Amino acid sequence: MPADQFDRATPPIAPTSPGLCVDELGRGTFAVAAPRARAVDLCVRQGTTERRQQLRYVDGGLHWDHVTGMVPGTHYGLRVHGPWDPAAGKLWNPRKLLLDPWARGVSHSSPLLSSAFPFEVGAMLDRSGDEAIPSEVDNGEDAVWSVAVSDTFDWQDDLRPLVDWDSTVLYEAHVKGFTQTHPDLPAEQRGTFAGLGHPAVTRYLRELGVTSVELLPIHAAMDEPHLTRLGLTNYWGYSTLSFFSPDPALATPAAQRAGAQAVLEEVKTMVRNLHAAGLEVILDVVYNHTAEGGADGPSLSLRGLDNLEYYWTDHGTFLDVTGTGGTLDPRSVHVMDLILASLRYWVSEVHIDGFRFDLAATLGRDDRGFRADHPLLRAIATDPVLRGVKLIAEPWDVGTGGWQTGNFPVPFAEWNDAFRNDVRAFWLSDRAHRARTGLEAVGGVRDLATRLAGSSDLLTGQDPAELPEGRSLRSPWASINYVTAHDGFTLRDLTVYDHKRNHANGEDNRDGTSDNRSFNHGHEGEVVLGTHGAGDTGGTGDTERAEEIEAARRLTARSMLATLLLASGTPMLAAGDERGRTQQGNNNAYCQDNEISWMDWTTDRRRRDLRETVARILRLRGEHPQLRSPHFLRPADPEHLDAGQVAWFGADGHGLDHGDWMDPSRHLLVMLRPAVPGREGSEHLLVALSTQAEAATVRLPAAPWPQGAARIALDTSLERQDDLPVGPVVGGVVPVPAGSVVVIAIAADGPVQARERLS
């Protein structure tokens, strides 16, 4: 608490930033940004007593004062005074204890309680927001308190993996969902930070071949009112309470009992262990909205401090481009300061390797809409602490002009929804359309080729015209390629369901997208197979037909994974797709903290074979540098081949002309990725992708294209890649089964295998 000796000996010089800044004895300053507030009380909890002291100084919008005794473990909060005028967006209520926005620890994980609302909740249901009555309930007893913590931690010479972008393979996972049922984890570590850093988990990830774990939000969070009413929780965590504090709910019971310091140290230990295994840690961060939601939300922190400063309002009315009722205001210097400080903290103190920004288009908005040169985006891109980490944008929000894929500035990478949509169309929805109608969809192979080549149509649009021809400010790695993510169907469910099944979410199946671009392969839902491989019909009426459907689904999944991992760009796998994880048709499982969302770690032959196929493809990707080109691909010159080129062929070995590219009935594409010149043992790769109804025969391109000895390096029609044929391709032709991806490796410096020259 403030001490008299500071008044006499220390001049009132304002802190340079908000938050608690103290020495090891808890002496220093505390500041908080609340420009429009009349007064701010710092409240310190001592046992069952709450001691309050008004912050005496106001400078540049910061309320601040000297403090003593703020040692690690101290619980503190804020009470803020100001006018009550909901119509004007003024919602100050000092009866509500608020969280310090810069707090690095929170007291506990709490459900949303009615006492957290600044107005009378019952009255609010019967009145408009303009007539809201201020709540008389003091919530100090049950509020989430800020907790002072120490940054001291034994990092044991921790080294960041520093994975180059062109070698990066992302693996999107949820801390709890990935570890909750893992059989090799101690019971107390399941569903926790400690579990994710356990050797059994890190070994699995390394053996799979991924390089970087992208975690769904781990910031302290709180549920939305409608979920609380339904008895559900925001399992995904996209409802942030604190931008600095990890969520205690994801820590072990022992750490939760020990308090915020132990929770933070468990997170740091997780990061240290993942780094020791060579794995990067990327955090999914939500800086576009908070758990306070819109006008009818609780007062937990920012709203009670200065609603008009932190949230984007127009004459007191909330602007909502996030779909949550409210939007953090990226035009505010205090919001920008908060976001930048949070990012720096996680990099500097927790050794995080990068960030994926939820609804990142919001962070680039001003009064005119999205701007690639928005001050906040520029500040993130040029910050000396953030410059060395990976920055990934989810390049959209739900506001006007919200789709901004390809428009983010260097050095941001972006989730590429066009890749997702076009790959799903080729392997799923176009086939479903043909199966249902007998007619061709508007598709063919043109869009697939664009995505395989790195999506230069999206990612080079903002480059200045004065750059030398062929040069771009961006690279293929800026395209985060994915076919599934936390949001939407799993890969398994894409092959099993044509329609979402979200009834468990309590919204009468209205939530979640209906544009799944999926294909159930002739039967909606799972088919039940017998214990000896033949089974029950599962509603198909035919045991043999059930087996065919199941085999076709597994084949499509393998082929989609191969397409993802062989494409130019940065691939991202959704956790469990390599094991056939299902969410039982739920494509919006954000509120399902149960078996619907958790990883199923039971293992059978088919799950094991699928995982091994993914690992084999990732090894293939790692062994062939041309699949990881740092530059956008150029048309191949057969006389001067190099790894930065690409060529396209049909099944006959001839190149494609304009008519072929525009033909919606073309369902087979062959891509040549030349080897690195002069590299010993290098191989050219010929990748054939087919959704034809029948098996095809692909002829290898004749001279002047590569003529070395050829072998089959991958065939997704096989359940086990160990069953690949041994020996060279004979006669210059390769069978490509229906619905499969086949990779032919052609020796770049070995014996020449003569083939007929193209006419």
N, C-alpha and C positions, 0 to 999 in steps of 0.2 A: 504494500500500500504506500501512498505518498508519504514522504518523511520530511520533517521540518528542515533538516540539514540541507536538503536539496534546494529549498527556498533561499537559504542564505549563501550557499556555496556555488550553486550552479545557475548560470543565466538561463532564462527560458528560451532556449534555441529549439525550434521545431524539429521533430524527427524528419528524416528524408523520405520515409515511407511509412505506410500503416503497419499495424501488427505490434507484437510484443518483441522488444529488443532489449535483452537483459544479459548481465554477466552470469557467471556460475553461482553467484549468491542471490540471483533474482533481482538485481538492482539495474535500473535503466529507465526506459520509457515505454509507454503504450499509446498507440494512436489508432484512430478509425476514421474513415472518410464518411461524413454525413453532412454535406454542405448546407442543407436546408433545415436541419434539426436545430431546435432551440438549445438543447443541452443533452449530454450523454453521460450516463452514470456507469462507472466500472464497478461491477459487483463480484466480490470474491467469496467463495464458499469456504467456510471454516467449520467443519463438522456439520451441524444442523443450522448453523447461523450464516446469514448472508450479510456481508458488510458492503456498504455502498459508499462511493465517493465520486462526486461529479468531476469530470475532466475539466480543468480550469482554463486551458488555452485552446484557442481556435485559430488556425493558420492555414490558408489555402484550402479550405474545406475540411481540414483534419482537426478533429477534437483530440487533444492529447494531454498527457501529464507525466510526471516522474512517478515511478513505482519502486517499491522494495518488496522483498519476500516472494516474488513470483518465480519460485523454484519449480523444477520439473514435478509434475503431479498436481500442481495447483489448479483448482477448478475455478473458472471465472466466466462471466457473461456480461451482457450489456442491456441497459434499459434506456430508452430514448424518448425524449420529450419533444412535442411539436403539436400543431393543430390537427384536429380531426375533421376532415372534409373529403369523404370518399369520392364525391363528384369531381373533385379536382385532383384525385389521386393521392391525397394526403391521409396516411393511415397510421400515424404515430399513436402508440399505446404503451406507456411505460409499465403496464402490468404484465407485459410479455417479455420474458427473458430471451435475449437474442444471442446467437452464436457469433463470435468474432469471425468475419469472413476470412481472415488470415490465420486462424487457429490451425496448428499442426497436429492437433489431437482432439478427439471428442470423447465425452464421458461414457457413452454407451450407444448401442443401436436401439432405436425406439420406433414403435409404430406411430402413425399419425394420430394425435389426440385432439379432441375438440378444444381443449384448453389452449392450443397453439394458435387458434384463429383470433385475429384482432377484433372481430365483431362477434356478436351473439349469433351462433351458428343456427339455432332454431329460427330466429327472427330473419336471418338472411334467406332462408328457404321461402319465406312469404313476402319478401320485399325485394325491390331492385337494389343494386349495389349502391346507388346514390343515397338510399335511405338506411343503410346499414347502421346498426346501433353498436357503439363500442363495447367490447366485452369488459365486464367487471372482474373476471376471474384472473387471479394471479397464478401463473404457471411455473413459478420458480422451483417448486418441488419436483415436477415431473418433466421439466425441459431438458433438452440435450445441452450440456455445458461444454464450453471450450476448456481444453486442458493444455497447460504448458508442458512442453517436452524438451528433451536435450537432443541435439544432433550428434552427440558422441556415439560412435559405433565402430567396432573392429571389422573393417572391410577385408582384412587379411590379404592385402596386396591385390584386391579385385582389379581385373582388367576387363574392359569392355571388349566384346568380340569384334566390333568394328567390321561387320560383314558388308562388303561392297554391294551396292544396289544390284549390279548385274548377277550377283550370286545369291540374292535373297530369295528365300521361299517362306512366305508368311503362313502362320497357322493360327487361325482365330479361335479362341477358346474362352470359356467362362471358368473362373477359379473354382467355384463350387461344382458346377455341372461336370467339369472334366475329372474331378477327383472324388466325388461323393461316394461312388460305389467301387472305387478301385480296390481290388482284392489284396494287393500287396502293400497297402498303406495301413499303418496303425489306425485303429478306429478313431482316435482323437484327432488325427490329422486329415481325415476325409472331409472334403468340402472346404479346405482352408488354404491360406497362403503357404503354410508349412508343407501341406500335401503336394502342392504344385512344385515345390523345390525339392521334393524327395527323390532319391536316386532312381527309384522305380519309374517315376514319371519322366525325369530328364533322360533316362536311358531309352525309354520308348520313343521320345521325340527325336533323339539323335539317330536311333536306328531307322526311323521312318525317313529321315533325310531333310527335315525342315531346319531352317536356320534362325527363325525369329518368331517368338510367340506374341501374338497380338491379343491382349486381354480385354474383354468387355469391362466396363467401368469398375474400378475398385475404389473410387472416391466414396466417402460416407454419403449415404443416400437416405431418402425417406419416401414412403409410398404416397401415391396420389389419393385424393378423397374418394374417387369412385371405386378404386380398388379396395380401399379400406371398407367401404360399405358392402362390397361383394365378398369380403373375407379373403381377398387375394393380396399378393405382394408384387412389387416391381422387381421381379427376379433378375432381369437384365441389368438394372441399376442405372438406367438413363433418367434419373431424377435426383440430381446432385444436391446435397446439403452443404458440403464443404469441399472446396477446390484444393485444399492442402492435406486433409486428413484421410487416411485409409479407413475403409469401412470395417468397424469391429465385428460385424456379423460374418465376415470372411476369415476371421482369425480363429485359432484354436480356443476351446473353452478356458484353458489355463491363461492364455494371453488376455482374453476378455476380462477375466477376474483380476489379473494383475494391473490392467489399466492401459491407457493410451500409449505410454512409453513401450510397453511390451508388444502391443499391436504393431507399432511402427517398426520395431526391431524385427518382428516376424516377417514383415514385408521386405525389409532390407536383406534378411537372411535368404528369403526366397530369391531375390534378384541375384545375390552373391552366388547361390547354388546354380542358378540357371546360367550365369556367366561362366562359372567353372566348367559347365558342360558345353560351352561354346555357343550358347543360345542367347540371342538378344531378347529384350523385353520391351514391347511396344504397348503403350496404354491408350485405350479408347477414352477420350475425354469429352465432356459435355459442357461447353462454354456458351451455348446458345440459349439455354433456359435453366431454371433451377427447380427444386422441389416445391417452391412457393407457387408455381403455376401462374394462373391469371388472376383476374379481379376477385374471384371467389376462393382464393387459396389461403393458406396459413401464413402467419408472420413468424418466420424462423430465423431470419438473419437480414438479408438485403432489403426486403420490403419494409421491415420495421425501422431500419436505419435511415433510409431515404429512398422511398419507392420511386420518386420521379428521377432520381439520379441514376439508379441502376437498371431500371426497366424502361423499355421504349414505350412511351405513351404519347397520345395526342389529346391535349386538353383533358387529361386524366383517364382517357380510354386506352386500354392496353392494345398495342399492335401485336398480332400473333402470326408469325411466319414459321413457327415451329410445330404447330398442331397441339400445343400444350396449354394454350390460353395466354401465355406471356412470352416475351422475348427480352433477353438481356440486351442492353443498348450499346453496340460496339462503337458508337460515336462518343461515348463518355470517356474522358481521360481516366476516371477512376475505375471504370470497367476494364479498359485496356491495361491499366496498371495491375489490376487484380489478376487478369489472365496471364500476363507476361511473368509476373512474380510466381504464380503457381507453376508454370512450365519450367522456369528456371530452378525452382525448388526441387521438383521431381528429378531433374537432370543432375543438379549439383549434389543434393543430399541423399537421393535414393538411387542414383546411378541408372536411371531409366534411359533407354536407347532411342526412343522416338515416341511419336504420338499419332493417333488417328483421330481427326477432329470430326465429331458428330455434327451433321447439318452445317458443314463449314461455310456454305454460301451465306448464312446469316452473319458470320464474322466479317464478311466483306461488303456489308450493306451500309448505305447512307441514305439520305433523303431521295436520291435519284435511283436507287436500286443497287445491284451488285456492282462492285468495282474491283478489278484485279489489282489495282494500285491503292486499295484502301489502306489507311495508315496502320491499322492493326495487322493486316497481312504483311505489310512491308516491315513492320517492327519485328514480327516473328521471324521473317526470312533473314533479317540482317542482324538479329541479336547475337552477340558473340558467344553466349552460352548455348544457344539453340542451333547455331550454325552447323554444329557437328553431329546432329542427330537426325533421324528420319522423320519427315513431316508428311503426313498422308491426309488428304482431304476427302470427306464424303461430300462431293461437290454439288449439293442441292439442298433446298429446304422446301417448304410448302407454300411459300409466298409467290407473288407475281414475279416472273422472271427467275424462278428458283432453280431451274435446271441449268447448271454451269459446268458440265463435264467438259474438260479440256481447256477451261479458261483460267485456271489458277496459275499464279506466277511461279517461276523457278524460285526455290528448289522443291516445291510441293509435288508429291505424287498424288494420284487421284484414283479412287474407286471407279472402275470403268463399267458402268451399267450397260453400255452398248455391247461390250464383250459378253456379259452375262446374257443379254437378250438374244444376240445373234447366235451364240453357241447353243442356247436352249432351243432356238427356232430350228437350227439345222438338225439337231439330234432328237428333238422332242415334238414341238408343236407342229412343224411342217409335216412330220410323219403322222402325227395324230390326225391332221386335216386330211391327208391322203387316205388314211385308213377309214375315216368316217364318210368321206364324200367321193373318193375316187378321183378327186381333182387336185391339180397342183396348187400349192400356195405360192404367193409371190416370194420367192426365196432363191433357190439354186445355191451356188457356191460363192457368189461375189462377196457378200458380206462376211462370210466365214473367212475368206482369204484376207480381207482387210484386217480382221481381228488377229489372225495368226501372225500377220506381219508387223503387229505392234500398234495399230490404230493411229497411224500418222494423220489420218483425216481429222481426228479430234485434237491431237496434241501439238500440232504445229501451226494452228490457225492464228496465233498472236505474235509470231516471230516477225521482227522488223524486216522490211523488204530489202534493206541494204546488206543483209548477210550474204556471204558468198553462196553461189548456187549449191544446193544440196545440203547446206548446213542448217541446223536447227538449234534453238536455245534449249530444247528439251530432248529427252532420250526415251527409248521404248520402256525403260524401267519405270517411267512416270505413270505408265498404265498399270494399275493394280488389277490384274485379271482375276476374275472369279466367276464361278457358276452358281455358287451358293454362299450364304453368309448366315449370321445369326437371325436375320430378318428374312422370312420366307420359308419355303419348303427345304428340307434337307435333300441331299442328292438322292437318297433312297426314295423319299416321298415324291420326288419329281417323276420317278418311273412307276409309281404305284397309284397316284391319285390325279384325277383331272380336276377335282374340286376340293377346296379347303374344308377342314373339319375343325372349326374353332369354337365349338359350342361350350367347351370348358372355360372359355374366357368370360362368359357371362354377358355377352353382347349379341346373342341370337345369331351368331355366325356372320355379323355385319362387319366386324373388324378384319384387318388383313387384306392384302390385295387379292383381286380375282384374276389378275393377269399373271398367271403362274407359268404359262408356256410349257406345261408339263404334258406327259403322255403315259396313260396307265397301261399301255400295251395290251389293251383288249379286255381288261377287267378292272373295275374300280375297287381298290382295296387289296389287302393281302390275300394271297392264296395259301391255303394250309397244306403243307407237304407232309407226307408220312415220315416216320422215323427211318425208313430204309430208302428214302429218296423218292418214292412215289407217294402220292398222297391223296389227300382228300381234295375235293374239287374246289373248296373255298367259294362255292357259288358258280363255278364255271360249268359244272355238269359233266366234266371229263377230266379224269386224272392225268392222262397224257397231255391234254391241253394246259392243265395247271402247271405241269413241269415245263412246258414250252414257254409259257408266260414268264415264269420265274427266271428261266435261263436268259430270256431276252432282256429282262430288266437288269440283270447283273451285267450282261454284255454292254448295254447302253451306258450303265454307270462307269464301267471300265473305259469305254471309248470317250466319254465326256472328261474323265480325269486325264486321260492321255492328251486330249485336245488342250486342256487347260495348261498342263505342265510342259508341253512341247511348243507352246506359242511364245512369240517374242513379247517381252514385258515381264512384270513381276507377278508370279502366281500366288494366289492366296487360297489355302484349303480351309474349309470349315471343319472344326473338330468333329471327328466321328464319321465323316464321309468316307474315310478310308476303311471303315469297319461296317458300313451299311447302316449307320444310325438312323432311326426313324423317330419322328415326333407324332406318329399316328395320324398324319394328315393335318396337324395344326401348323399353319404358316405364320403365326404371330404369337409365339409361345413366351412372350415377354413377362407374363404373370404366372407361369407354370413352374413353380419351384418343387418339382416332383419328377417321377420317372419319365414324363413326357420330354423333359429337357435334359435330364442327366445322361451322361455317357453310359452305355451298356457295355461293361467290360467282359461279359461272358464271351467265350471264344469257341467257335466251331471251325470246321475246315473252310467254309466259304468266307467267313470273316478274315481268317488268317490269310487265305489266298488273295483276297482283295487288298489287304494291307501290304502284302509282299509285292503285289503288282505295282502299287503306288511307289513303294521303295525302289523297285526296279526302274521305273520311269524317272524318278528323281536322280538315280545314279546315272542313267543315260543322259539326262540334262547336265549333270555335273561333269561328265566325261567329254562332252562335245561343246566346245566354246561357241560354236556358231548358233547354238540355241540360246545364248546369253549375250547377244550382240549389244554393245553399248550405243549403237547408232541405228537410226531408222534404215530399213533395208532398201537396197537399190536393185533394179532389174539385173539379173545375172548375165554376165558375158561369158559364154562357154569357152572362149579362148583365154580369158584372164579371170578365172574364178577366185573369189575370196569369201571369207566368212560373213561379210556384210551384205551379201547378195541373196536373192531369192528368185526362183523360177517356178512356173506353174504348168502342169500338164494334165491331159486327160488320160483315160485308161489305155489309149493306144500309143502313149509315149510322145504324142505331139503336143506342142504348146497350144494354149487356149487363145482363140480370137475373140473379137468383140461379141459375136453372136453367142459363143459359148458362155461368156460371162453374164449375158443377159437372159440365158435360157433357164426358166424356173424348173424345168424337168431334169436338170443336171444334178445328180446327187452323189457324185464321186469327184474328189479333188486330189491331185497329187502335187505335193510341194517339195522342191529341192532346196536344201540348205547346204551350200558348199562348205568344204572343210577349210581350216586355217592353212594357207599355203606353207609348205616346208616343215610342217610339224610332224615329227616322226610318229608313225602309227595312226595318223589322222584318217578320218573317214568322212565322206560325203553322206548326208542323210536324205533319203527319199521317203516322205511321209504320205501315205495314202489313207484318206478318210472317206468312208462310204456309208451312205444310208440307203443304198439301193435295196430293193426287196429281195434280190437274188445275189448270189456270189458273183464276183467279177474277176476277170483276169487282167492284171496291170502289166503292161510291157514297159520295161526300163527304157528310158530315152536313149536313142542311139547317138553315135558320134555326130557332132563334136562334143556332146555331153559326156560326163565321166564314164569310163569304160573299165574300171578296176573290178576285181573280184567282189561279188556281192553276197551278203548274208542277211537273214531276217533277224533283226535286233529286238523287235516287239511285235506281238500280235494279240490284240485285245479279245479276239474270239476264243482265246485259250484262258481257262480259269487259272492255270498255273504257267508262268512264263518259263519255268524249268522244262516245260514240254515243247519248247520251240524246236523246230527241225535243226539238226546238226549238219553242217556242211554248207557249201556255196549254193547260191541260186543257179538253177540249171536252165539254159535256153533263153535267158533274159526275160522270163515272165514270172510273175508272182501272183498266187491266188489271194484275193482279198475277200474274205467272207462278208456276207451282208451285215451291216451295222457295226463294222469293226474299224479299227485303226491299225495299220501295219506299217512298221518302220523298217526300211531296207538300208543297211549300212554298206557303202561302196568304198573299197579301199582307195585312198587317194594316191598312194605311192607303191602299190603292190602290183602283182601280175595283171596284165590287161586281159579282160574277158571280152572278146570280140563280139560286137553286135552290129546289126545292119544300120548303116547311116540313114538318118532321117532324109526323106525325099523332100 
